Amino acid sequence: MAEGEDMQTFTSIMDALVRISTSMKNMEKELLCPVCQEMYKQPLVLPCTHNVCQACAREVLGQQGYIGHGGDPISEPTSPASTPSTRSPRLSRRTLPKPDRLDRLLKSGFGTYPGRKRGALHPQVIMFPCPTCQGDVELGERGLAGLFRNLTLERVVERYRQSVSVGGAILCQLCKPPPLEATKGCTECRATFCNECFKLFHPWGTQKAQHEPTLPTLSFRPKGLMCPDHKEEVTHYCKTCQRLVCQLCRVRRTHSGHKITPVLSAYQALKDKLTKSLTYILGNQDTVQTQICELEETVRHTEVSGQQAKEEVSQLVRGLGAVLEEKRASLLQAIEECQQERLTRLSAQLQEHRSLLDGSGLVGYAQEVLKETDQPCFVQAAKQLHNRIARATEALQTFRPAASSSFRHCQLDVGREMKLLTELSFLRVPEAPVIDTQRTFAYDQIFLCWRLPPHSPPAWHYTVEFRRTDVPAQPGPARWQRREEVRGTSALLENPDTGSVYVLRVRGCNKAGYGEYSEDVHLHTPPAPVLHFFLDGRWGASRERLAISKDQRAVRSVPGLPLLLAAERLLTGCHLSVDVVLGDVAVTQGRSYWACAVDPASYLVKVGVGLESKLQESFQGAPDVISPRYDPDSGHDSGAEDATVEALPPFAFLTIGMGKILLGSGASSNAGLTGRDGPAASCTVPLPPRLGICLDYERGRVSFLDAVSFRGLLECPLDCSGPVCPAFCFIGGGAVQLQEPVGTKPERKVTIGGFAKLD
């Protein structure tokens, strides 16, 4: 039993060692310099946060023509073992710039950096080509001397070397071959020594004897990170410059107004972030492995899809070649047929003209016929001959080749085809559509309209996505509802929730795939279900002054003779006519909403609601001319002068005139106006494109809103003891258009007397 446990423990230890060895082996690529592809030796941190060996950086700057900016000379080893052969095996293999190249650079004027002469007034700018990010990094005037050494990376490299070379001893750098194992190290001398060599190079009674020995190491570092500008230990971190600074750097003008924190705070904050990120990664190893499998599968699919795409392109090009070859054959056949037909006609004409020559068969035959003296026989033989001679004579007098020798009508114009072939390219996905905010709106349904940008590839169909934004956020990504394969450039979303905010977006799709999403558009839905009704002009004043459209959704009031008579009696008394139009639907329960647009040029229009019985009682059979004292609205009250204060008004109207809305003193707080407000307590606001009316029958309240932004304008009390009807009052000229349902011709526009209905 004990042997089995020991074997299991041994196996666990071996597995752990294998995992550690594999992990360290995988980490090795993180410790390689991107220039020499060997482990870092005194790495420097570039401004782009990448690392490079100090010696490699000097070589790169030398190859770029920057001479004398290879860094601080004291950063190089100055120990007795600092010869090229003993300093580092890697440095002995490094390719150094050739002396003749350096001489040519110096003679060419590259004494400081390319393109700048000595003594120039402008400060020197040294650019370093980072081998990792492939970009030019500005090093400043001091070059490599202004960079920090990455001491942490050096420690990691040292620990890695010790872990991968277990049992390997560090040899003395001063012994004659064969060197002994090093037992001490000296930070000041920057070398490792055996006991004898340490005593030899640190003789008693000299200053070197004061050097404190350390453990042998392959990399000597300063005890702390020093500021490259002032050679002092860094104590703070500048968040603005994202750079470590010392006490002297803090008081410099270059850091005035910057956010500078102690290095301990920056250390703790960055360590917490790194620990949190690393913990998240380690806790999601299954996710990483899943994504790796997905990426590997994507790579395989990419290879297969790429090969298929090549075959498809080759097949299409071969198809184009076959079509061109077929077209070439048909065109050549047409030219051949035309050529043969012309040659046949020209050959016949040529033969006919040859027969007219002296000595030819036709002329000789005619001459012999003329010798005939028997008149009947001559007439019999010469009749047909005369016709042939006449045709030949006519052809001779009006000579013209029977066919043209030109084939200009067979020329091909391939300019358009050549342009198409030149522009032949891969099909691109559609660009992000642009939503037409002028035609997109929400009423009883949501109508979304969009268009593709100019020069965008066509889309076969679209995908519309929408979701509510006023619901509690659910964990995870936002869930969108989709309408797939929408044809055309508009979509109708039915049955939206009332009093909600919807965000919508759309993207196109073609054979190349899906394009980018459009910008999100937010739409407010009405606060209550939409009430659909038509206008009924049976109640109110004379119909001669009211013109209701055929669809009974628009009405126009034309000032007639009564208004002219009122203007005639302006100095003695003013009486104006009031025309009323009601809706053909009465509300008896619940909440209802409808919207309308009022012509800004209307003289005076009142929009609102009232008890059906009171409206009929007030306006049925009323005279054409009434006193202003009998006002059904009177500025948002019931119109009943003798009503008690506690009684709710039977009417609630919003007064609009000349592009303005008259609001009472309670409008700012959306409170109901139960009394008359004087002119000093009233105010006006601009007329919005559409007005919304929301009736809460149970609460006995009416709200007037801006139907575009759904901003509240006014809230009034209302007597809802009976059926309530929408009502519209006109004094003078004016026009009102009801909002049409979205599902019925959303793009339709009708003009009534110069007043355009809104779509």
Residue pairs with C-beta under 8 A, 6 or more apart in sequence:
20 163
24 160
24 163
24 164
25 164
27 160
28 39
28 160
31 39
31 40
31 153
31 156
31 157
31 160
32 38
32 39
32 40
33 39
33 40
33 41
33 43
33 51
33 52
33 53
33 56
34 50
34 52
34 131
34 132
35 52
35 53
35 56
35 57
35 59
35 60
35 131
36 53
36 56
36 90
36 94
38 90
39 90
39 157
39 160
39 161
40 51
40 53
40 150
40 153
40 154
40 157
41 53
41 54
41 55
41 88
41 90
41 91
41 219
42 53
42 54
42 55
42 75
42 149
42 154
42 219
43 51
43 52
43 53
43 54
43 149
43 150
43 153
43 154
44 51
44 52
44 53
44 54
44 57
44 71
44 144
44 147
44 148
44 149
44 150
45 51
45 147
45 148
45 149
45 150
46 52
46 128
46 130
46 137
46 139
46 147
47 137
47 138
47 139
48 130
48 132
48 133
48 135
48 137
50 130
50 132
50 133
51 150
51 153
52 60
52 130
52 131
54 71
54 75
54 144
54 149
55 91
55 94
56 94
57 70
57 71
57 128
57 144
58 70
58 71
58 144
59 94
59 95
59 96
59 97
60 128
60 129
60 131
61 69
61 70
61 126
61 128
61 143
61 144
62 70
62 97
62 102
63 97
64 114
64 127
64 128
64 129
65 105
65 110
65 113
65 114
66 110
66 112
66 113
66 114
66 126
66 143
67 102
67 105
67 106
67 110
67 111
67 112
68 111
68 112
69 112
69 113
69 126
69 139
69 142
69 143
69 144
69 145
70 143
70 144
71 143
71 144
71 145
71 147
72 144
72 145
72 228
75 149
76 82
77 87
77 190
77 191
77 220
78 190
79 173
79 186
79 189
79 190
79 191
80 174
80 189
80 191
80 201
81 87
81 173
81 174
81 191
82 190
82 191
84 91
84 92
85 92
86 173
109 117
111 117
111 118
112 118
112 124
113 124
113 125
113 126
116 122
116 124
123 141
124 141
125 138
125 140
125 141
126 138
126 139
126 140
126 141
126 143
127 136
127 137
127 138
127 139
128 136
128 137
128 138
128 139
129 135
129 136
129 137
130 136
130 137
139 146
139 147
140 146
142 228
142 229
145 228
146 228
146 229
147 228
148 225
148 228
148 244
149 221
149 222
149 225
151 221
151 222
151 225
154 219
154 221
155 221
157 219
158 217
158 218
158 219
161 218
169 181
169 182
170 181
170 182
170 192
170 216
170 217
170 218
171 179
171 180
171 181
171 182
171 192
172 179
172 180
172 181
172 182
172 192
172 193
172 194
172 197
173 179
173 182
173 191
173 192
173 193
174 191
174 193
174 194
174 197
174 200
174 201
175 194
175 197
179 194
180 194
180 196
181 194
182 192
182 193
182 194
182 216
183 193
183 194
183 195
183 198
183 216
184 192
184 193
184 194
184 195
184 198
184 213
184 214
184 215
184 216
185 191
185 192
185 193
185 213
185 214
185 215
185 216
185 217
185 220
186 192
186 193
186 198
186 202
186 211
186 213
186 214
187 211
187 212
187 214
187 220
187 221
187 222
187 223
188 208
188 211
189 201
189 208
189 211
190 220
191 201
191 220
192 216
192 217
192 218
193 201
193 216
198 213
201 208
202 208
202 209
202 211
203 209
224 233
224 234
225 233
225 234
225 244
226 232
226 233
226 234
227 233
227 234
227 244
227 245
227 246
227 248
227 249
229 246
229 248
229 249
230 246
230 248
230 249
232 246
232 247
232 248
233 246
234 244
234 245
234 246
234 263
235 245
235 246
235 247
235 262
235 263
236 244
236 245
236 246
236 247
236 249
236 250
236 260
236 261
236 262
236 263
237 243
237 244
237 245
237 260
237 261
237 262
237 263
237 265
237 266
238 244
238 245
238 249
238 255
238 258
238 259
238 260
239 258
239 259
239 260
239 261
239 266
240 255
240 257
240 258
240 259
241 255
241 258
244 263
245 255
245 260
249 255
250 260
281 288
331 410
331 412
334 410
335 407
335 410
338 407
338 410
339 407
341 403
342 402
342 403
342 404
342 405
343 403
345 402
345 403
346 401
346 402
346 403
348 402
349 395
349 401
349 402
352 392
352 395
353 395
353 396
354 360
355 361
355 362
355 363
355 392
356 362
356 363
356 392
356 396
357 363
362 388
362 389
362 392
365 385
366 385
366 389
369 378
369 381
369 382
369 385
372 378
372 381
372 382
426 512
427 457
427 510
427 511
427 512
428 457
428 512
429 457
429 508
429 509
429 510
429 512
429 513
429 514
429 515
429 516
430 452
430 456
430 457
430 458
430 459
430 507
430 508
430 509
430 510
430 515
431 452
431 453
431 456
431 457
431 508
431 515
431 516
432 453
432 507
432 515
432 516
432 517
432 518
432 519
433 450
433 451
433 452
433 453
433 459
433 462
433 489
433 506
433 507
433 508
433 515
433 518
434 450
434 451
434 452
434 453
434 518
434 519
435 448
435 449
435 450
435 504
435 505
435 506
435 518
435 519
435 521
436 449
436 450
436 451
437 521
439 447
439 449
439 490
439 746
439 747
439 759
440 447
440 448
440 449
440 450
440 504
440 521
440 523
441 447
441 523
441 742
442 496
442 502
442 523
442 524
442 525
442 526
442 742
443 526
443 530
443 595
443 739
443 741
443 742
444 526
444 529
444 530
444 532
444 741
444 742
444 743
445 492
445 493
445 494
445 495
445 496
445 741
445 742
445 743
446 466
446 492
446 493
446 496
446 502
446 504
446 523
446 525
446 742
447 490
447 491
447 492
447 493
447 742
447 746
448 464
448 490
448 491
448 492
448 493
448 504
448 506
448 521
449 489
449 490
450 462
450 489
450 490
450 506
450 518
451 489
452 458
452 459
452 489
452 508
456 508
457 510
457 512
458 510
459 508
459 509
459 510
459 515
460 508
460 509
460 510
460 511
461 484
461 485
461 486
461 487
461 508
461 509
462 485
462 486
462 487
462 489
462 491
462 506
462 507
462 508
462 509
463 482
463 483
463 484
463 485
463 486
463 506
463 507
463 509
463 514
464 482
464 483
464 486
464 491
464 493
464 504
464 505
464 506
465 480
465 481
465 482
465 483
465 504
465 505
465 506
465 517
466 480
466 481
466 483
466 493
466 502
466 503
466 504
466 505
467 478
467 479
467 480
467 481
467 502
467 503
468 497
468 500
468 501
468 502
468 503
469 501
469 502
469 503
469 522
470 500
470 501
483 491
483 493
486 506
490 746
491 506
492 742
492 743
492 746
493 502
493 504
494 743
496 502
496 525
497 525
498 525
498 526
498 527
498 528
498 529
498 593
499 525
499 526
499 527
499 528
500 524
500 525
501 522
501 523
501 524
501 525
502 522
502 523
502 525
503 520
503 521
503 522
503 523
504 520
504 521
504 522
504 523
505 517
505 518
505 519
505 520
505 521
506 517
506 518
507 514
507 515
507 516
507 517
507 518
508 514
508 515
509 515
524 709
524 710
526 593
526 595
526 692
526 694
526 710
527 591
527 593
527 694
527 703
527 705
527 710
528 590
528 591
528 592
528 593
528 694
528 695
528 696
529 590
529 591
529 592
529 593
530 592
530 593
530 594
530 741
531 585
531 587
531 592
531 593
531 594
531 695
531 726
532 585
532 594
532 741
533 583
533 584
533 585
533 594
533 726
533 738
534 551
534 552
534 553
534 583
534 584
534 585
535 548
535 552
535 553
535 554
535 555
535 581
535 582
535 583
535 584
535 728
535 738
536 552
536 581
536 582
536 583
536 584
537 543
537 546
537 548
537 555
537 581
538 582
539 580
539 582
539 615
539 616
539 619
539 620
540 546
540 578
540 579
540 580
540 581
540 582
540 619
540 622
541 577
541 578
541 579
541 580
541 619
541 622
541 624
542 560
542 577
542 579
542 624
544 560
545 557
545 558
545 559
545 560
545 562
545 577
545 579
545 730
546 555
546 556
546 557
546 558
546 579
546 581
546 730
547 555
547 556
547 557
547 558
547 752
547 753
548 554
548 555
548 581
549 555
549 750
549 752
551 750
552 584
553 737
553 738
553 740
553 757
554 735
554 736
554 737
554 738
554 750
554 752
554 755
554 757
555 581
555 728
555 730
555 735
555 736
556 734
556 735
556 752
556 753
556 755
557 579
557 602
557 730
557 732
557 733
557 734
557 735
558 733
558 753
559 603
559 732
559 733
560 577
562 576
562 577
562 624
562 625
563 576
563 577
563 732
565 625
566 574
566 575
566 576
566 577
566 625
569 575
574 628
575 625
575 626
575 627
575 628
576 625
576 626
576 628
576 731
576 732
577 624
577 625
577 626
577 731
578 619
578 622
578 626
578 632
578 729
578 730
578 731
579 729
579 730
579 731
580 615
580 619
580 632
580 727
580 728
580 729
580 730
581 727
581 728
581 730
581 736
582 612
582 615
582 725
582 726
582 727
582 728
583 725
583 726
583 727
585 725
585 726
586 612
586 723
586 724
586 725
587 609
587 695
587 697
587 723
587 724
587 725
588 697
588 723
588 724
589 697
589 698
590 697
590 698
591 694
591 695
591 696
591 697
591 698
592 694
592 695
592 697
593 692
593 693
593 694
593 695
594 692
594 693
594 726
594 738
594 739
595 690
595 691
595 692
595 693
595 707
595 738
595 739
596 607
596 690
596 691
596 693
596 728
596 736
596 737
596 738
596 739
597 689
597 690
597 691
597 736
597 737
597 739
597 757
597 758
598 605
598 607
598 656
598 687
598 691
598 734
598 735
598 736
599 605
599 734
599 735
599 736
599 737
599 755
600 658
600 659
600 687
601 658
601 659
601 733
601 734
601 755
602 656
602 657
602 658
602 730
602 732
602 733
602 734
602 735
602 736
603 657
603 658
603 731
603 732
603 733
603 734
604 655
604 656
604 657
604 730
604 731
604 732
604 734
605 655
605 656
605 657
605 728
605 729
605 730
605 731
605 734
605 736
606 632
606 633
606 653
606 654
606 655
606 656
606 727
606 728
606 729
606 731
607 653
607 654
607 656
607 691
607 693
607 704
607 728
607 736
608 633
608 651
608 652
608 653
608 654
608 693
608 702
608 704
608 716
608 726
608 727
609 651
609 652
609 693
609 695
609 702
609 718
609 724
609 725
609 726
609 727
610 632
610 650
610 651
610 652
610 653
610 718
610 724
610 725
610 727
611 650
611 651
611 719
611 720
611 721
611 722
611 723
611 724
611 725
612 722
612 723
612 724
612 725
613 722
613 723
614 650
614 651
615 632
615 651
615 725
615 727
618 632
618 639
619 632
630 639
631 639
632 639
632 651
632 653
632 729
633 639
633 651
633 653
633 655
633 729
634 676
635 655
635 662
635 664
635 673
635 676
635 677
635 682
636 652
636 653
636 654
636 655
636 664
636 673
636 677
636 714
636 716
637 649
637 651
637 673
637 674
637 675
637 676
638 647
638 648
638 649
638 650
638 651
638 719
639 649
639 650
639 651
640 647
640 649
640 650
643 649
645 674
645 675
647 719
648 700
648 717
648 718
648 719
648 720
649 674
649 716
649 717
649 718
649 719
650 718
650 719
651 718
651 727
652 702
652 716
652 717
652 718
653 727
653 729
654 661
654 662
654 691
654 704
654 713
654 714
655 661
655 662
656 662
656 687
656 691
659 686
659 687
660 684
660 685
660 686
660 687
661 684
661 685
661 686
661 687
661 713
662 682
662 683
662 684
663 682
663 683
663 684
663 685
663 713
663 714
664 673
664 677
664 681
664 682
664 714
665 673
665 677
665 681
665 682
666 672
666 673
666 677
666 714
667 673
667 683
667 713
667 714
670 703
670 712
670 714
670 715
671 715
672 701
672 715
672 716
672 717
673 714
673 716
674 717
685 713
688 706
688 707
688 708
688 709
689 707
689 708
689 758
690 706
690 707
690 708
690 739
690 758
691 704
691 705
691 706
691 707
691 713
692 704
692 705
692 706
692 707
692 710
693 702
693 703
693 704
693 705
693 726
694 702
694 703
694 705
695 701
695 702
695 718
695 724
696 702
696 703
697 720
697 724
698 720
700 717
700 718
700 719
700 720
701 715
701 716
701 717
701 718
702 715
702 716
702 717
702 718
703 712
703 714
703 715
703 716
704 712
704 713
704 714
704 715
704 716
705 711
705 712
705 713
706 713
707 739
718 724
728 736
735 752
735 753
735 755
737 752
737 755
737 757
737 758
739 758
740 746
740 748
740 757
740 759
746 759
747 759
748 757
748 759
749 756
749 757
749 758
749 759
750 756
750 757
751 757
